[in-house]
């Protein structure tokens, strides 16, 4: 067994541990990051870096590279599920995980080596949980990606577009892509900048009942052992939802689609058809199965006992918010979010158990 194969075996064991402890970030997470860096260095030693890639497939890439779809919404609102449902459609090329185009890449200069290192790590471990190894465990696939990325960087493509192009050239055999799709929570804050760069971009924003959204954020923070402020979370969700409605008003419904998480998971077919109509693409049965780079993904649940790979879990509204927040927090978050929630059509907020905290008569 060669050095690269031994490293893959070592990383595989760490990935299994990482999956079990997700989303906490402890010693396994730190060790995994180090070993992925060593994996990249081993790959780089084996790549004939001066060789041209076999099939850069520039014509295919040019057909969709200026036509992105940006998924928007607060964190823990369902943006990941939406991206995973779109992933399998033949007309969509979905970038894996939170690719953070605006925050990490837009307007920034990246040299080839750190860019290749960053994305090689992400292609092995895009989400912190399964699926892993998006290009498989054959090191040749990662070498091809690195070689293709160098080619596009040398063509003076902006860094993120070089990554999209290299991943497409590496991973897709026959392309019918009409759009590439980027998902990062909070994209709605950058619509003006995105449109300056991509005048034909489209946006899909997902909205979730703000109380359920806040509970999910708090649970995630507790698991990651990070700080959480209910009031700050409420203000942030409100600002992003309100901004979404403003964006749709300015751009129109043909450019900016808003869907509700609850409708998506409980009326899947209807909402997927709405998305296809919005993107002017044909419906595909592949949309039923959440995937990451065509690999079946874990379902939309943070409860491990409910997770089903490659399926969408239907969920009913719960009253768990009452257990997660103190009386003072309830008064704060509901007064902040009350009018926004009603505007979004969450009529349950008019029930006494919620309205009594709103400060409304």
C-alpha positions, 0 to 999 in steps of 0.5 A: 500500500502506497503513501496516498492509499495509507493516508486515505485509509487514515482519513477515512477513520477520522471521517467516521469519527467526525460524522458521529460527533458532528457538528462539534469541533474538537480534536478529531476535527482538528486532526482531520484538517491536518491529515487532509492537508497532508493528503493534498501535499502527497497528491501535489507531488504526484501531479505533473503540474505543467501538463495540460488537462485532458478535457477542459471542456471550455465550451460546455462551461461557457454555456452556463458559467454566467448563469448562476442560481443563488440559494438564500435564507437564514442558517438552519432554515432549509437551505442545505436540503434545497441545494441537495434536492436540486443537486441531481437535476441534469440542468443544474450544477450544484456546488457542494456545501456552503461554498461562501462565494460572497464572503470568501471569494468575491473580489478576493485574490487567491493563489493557486496553491491555497485555492487547490488546498482549500477545495481538495479538503472540501471535496473530501469533507464538504459538510462535516458529515456524510457523504464524504469523498465527493470524487470517490477514493481514487486519488487520480480524480483529485489529481485531475481536479488539481490539474484542471484548476491550475488550467483555469487559474492560468486562464485568469478566471476569477478564483471561484469560477475556476473552481466551478469550471475545474469541478465540472471538467473533472466530475461530469461526463456529459453536461446538460447544465444550464445553471450552476447553483451556490448555497450560503445562508445570508446570500440575500444580503449581497443581491446587489453585488451579485447582480453586478457580477452576474446580471442574469442571476436568479435567487431562491430564498427559503423561509422557515417558521422563525420559532422553529428556525431559532430552535434549530439554531440554538440546538446547533449552537449547543452541539457546537458549544458556541455562543447563542443569543436568542434576541440576536438570532431573532433580529438576524432572522427577521432582517433576512426574511424582510430583506427577501421580500424586499428583494423579490419586490425589486426583482420580481417573481421571475428572478426571485422566488420565495418558498417555505420550508414547511411547504417544501417538505410536506408538499414536495412535488408541488414545490419542486414543480414550482422551482422547475417552472421558475428556472424554466427547466423540465421536472426530473424525478431525481429532484426527489432524492437529496444528494451531494455531488450525486451521492445520496445525502442525510435527510433534513433532521438533526435527530440521528434516529430520524435520519434517512439517507436519500430521503426527505423527512416530513415534519409537523409543527411542534411546540418545542420552542416553549421548552428551549427559551426562558420567559424573557427570551420568549417575550423578546424573540416573539415581539421581534418576529411577530409581524414578520411571521404573520407576513410570511403566512404563519397564522399559528402565531395568532394563537394565544400561546404565542401572541401573548408574548408579542406585546400586541393587544 
